[in-house]
């Protein structure tokens, strides 16, 4: 009898299940300046969302510093509500954003909440996904070389500093030199750049910008019809440092959604100088040791892991791409400061905008000597490569001569010709903000400049002459433009037709 009882007990014990759920609960031990120190959560993950229970409300925070006896968390919600002694609960989720095509045309914060008063952003669960803000960059094996151009609609850039889909090209310069104007033109140009039959979805990330500037950008994009393929992630200057820190990562996650679907995306970080300042503020408040210019030691890694996520994926993974255009603001043209040198070394080239050129009336104020694209002509169409090769060389020679001859009184005929040609090349590269020029018209404008069609035209009349020639060419010989647009090539036959057409149009 006792044997049977023992067997029954063994059976009962083996089938016993403990349904009691244990939850790790932490306590806020210190709070101030948007930072909370939390003890008692030994199993929290880095970047995990922690809910602070304060006066019956849940305030979200992110586990940032994982130390031996406490966690340093950055508060995302209203930090004024959090008090010492408040209970803290783990969620088991790392910070992420819901992404989907429903975000197109919207202005959101880094957590996906609407900021444009158009109602809540509903992401279709069957199509949309939760993307973590921090994610490993695609490996070397999953990438392919950058080979498709991303046209900006700006002659100086598309001709001399070409950007490819999947590239990281830095835009650097002092404040008020036209950095945002370049990225705006790039977004607007995606309306007309249909040669590749692939829409580029744009994500504009505003970090530490004025609300009025963001509103102006939204209005411009809406008026030009470009907002329908653009997402704007805004973390304005009035928002806490924690929100500004997350903004570029949120924009990158949205861009990755399109890349993973085999589509092309462009993400603009405006600007990473303010992002670095926000990260410095958080790090100093969390008592991380300061380094050069008081930035924390891992500031390089912060931007490296963000920009490395830009890629051109191989065909097996759908062939999608994510192009990054980070913006850095310099102080008095000092490109050797800490943050500018960091980002220059991470990116595949830079477009350097110079204040002196800007004040001389050269818009965009691109310094062709200091600007470079390390992907270069492999991301350029054959037609542009053919006409632009001569352009850069002639401009460089002109700048050298210009510096040399300002002290000389008498010049020989050859030098005079070179200077006259250089002045006309400089003039043809000038462009009005908000009016990107289609790739085929750029090719023809630069062809005219480098082949002497503008030599007889006065410098002040160059832009009117260019407009008249392109308009007449489009009306009378639209087939030439169509062929260049569709093939991306200027062969001998097309060039022959173009020469005779230009002679004919010049006489109209």
C-alpha positions, 0 to 999 in steps of 0.5 A, a space after each residue: 500500500 505504501 508503495 502505491 502511495 509513493 508511486 502516486 506521489 512521484 507521478 503528481 510531483 512529475 506533473 506539477 507545474 508552477 503557474 506563478 509568474 515572477 516579474 523583475 521590478 526595478 526602482 528609480 533611485 535617482 532622476 534628473 535632466 531626462 535621465 533615471 538611475 534604476 536598481 533591481 533590473 539585473 536582466 534588462 537588455 541594452 536598448 530595452 524599453 522600460 516602463 516607469 510606473 508614475 502616478 498611475 501612468 506609464 512613462 517609457 524609457 530606454 536602458 542605455 547604461 548597463 552597470 553592475 548595480 544600476 541601469 542608466 535609462 533615458 526617459 522618452 516621455 514626460 520626465 517631470 512626472 518621474 519620481 524617486 521610488 517609482 516602480 520600473 517594469 521590463 517590456 522585453 522589447 528593444 526600441 523599435 518603430 512600426 514601418 510600412 507604406 502608410 508612413 509615406 506623405 506623413 510627418 512622424 516622431 522617432 517612435 512613429 507617432 504623427 506630428 502633422 495632425 492628419 490622424 494616427 498612422 495606421 500600419 497594415 499588420 499584414 504588410 508593415 513590420 516592427 523594425 528595431 532602431 538599432 540593427 546590424 549593417 548588411 555584411 560584405 557578402 550580401 552587398 554588391 558594388 554601387 553601379 546605378 546613379 541617383 540623380 540629384 538634378 544638380 549639374 555640378 553634382 551629377 557631372 563631377 561628384 556623382 552619387 550612386 544608389 547605396 552610397 554614403 555621400 556627406 554634404 558639408 559646409 558652414 550654416 546658410 550655404 545651401 546644404 538643405 537646398 541640395 537634398 531638397 532638390 534631390 528629393 524633388 528630382 526623383 519625380 522626373 528621374 524615371 530612366 531606371 523605372 524605379 521609384 526612389 522613396 525618400 526619408 528626410 530626418 530633421 534633427 534639432 531643426 526649427 519647427 518653422 524650417 520643417 513646416 516650410 520643407 513639408 509645404 514645398 514638398 506638398 506643393 511640388 507633389 513630392 510628399 507622396 513618396 517621402 517620409 519626414 522624421 522630425 525631432 525639433 530643437 524643442 524636443 529632448 536630447 533622447 528624441 533627437 538621438 533616436 531620430 536618425 536611427 528611426 529614419 534609417 529603419 524606415 529606409 531599410 524597410 523599402 530596401 528589404 522589399 527590393 526597392 530603392 530608398 534615400 535617407 537624409 540626416 539633417 544634420 549629424 552635428 546636432 545629433 552628436 551634440 544630443 548624444 554628448 548631452 546624454 552621455 555626460 548626464 549618464 557620467 560617461 567619460 568625456 573625450 575630445 571636445 567633451 564628446 564620448 569615446 564612442 561617438 565615431 562608432 555611433 555614426 559608423 554603425 548608422 551610416 554603414 547600414 546604407 547599402 546596395 543589396 545583391 540580387 539574391 536579396 532583392 537588389 534594393 538599396 539605401 543611399 545615405 546623405 548625411 549633413 554636417 555643419 562646420 564652424 568657419 569652414 573648419 573641416 578638420 574638427 572632430 565630428 567633420 573628420 569622423 564623418 568624412 572618414 566613414 562616408 564614400 565622399 563629400 560635397 563641400 559647400 564653401 561660404 566664399 563661393 556662396 557669397 560670390 553668387 555661385 549657387 550651389 556653392 560646390 567647391 569642385 576641388 575639395 569635393 569628391 565621390 569615392 564611387 565616382 564614375 561607376 555610378 554615372 551614365 555613359 552619356 554623362 561620363 562622356 561629357 563631364 570628363 572634360 568639364 572637371 579638367 577645364 574647371 580645374 585649369 581655369 581656377 589655377 589660371 584665375 589665381 595666377 593671372 590676377 596679378 598679371 596685366 597682359 595675357 596671351 590669346 590662349 590664356 584669355 580663351 581658357 579664362 573665357 571658357 572657364 567663366 562660361 563653364 562656371 556660369 552654366 553650373 549655376 542653378 536656382 533652388 527648387 528647380 532640379 534639371 533632368 539628366 538628359 538636359 544636363 548632358 546637353 547643357 554641359 556638352 554645349 559648354 565644353 564644345 564651344 557653343 557658348 564661347 560667343 555668348 556673353 557671360 551674363 546671357 549664358 543662362 538665358 541662352 541655355 534655357 532657350 536652347 534646351 526649350 527649342 531642342 525639346 520642342 523641335 528635336 525631342 527624340 534626341 533627349 528621349 534617346 539619351 534619357 532611355 539609353 543613358 548613352 551618347 553614341 556617335 549617331 546621337 552626337 552627330 544628330 545633336 550637333 546638327 540640331 544645336 546648329 539649327 536651334 541656335 539660328 532659331 
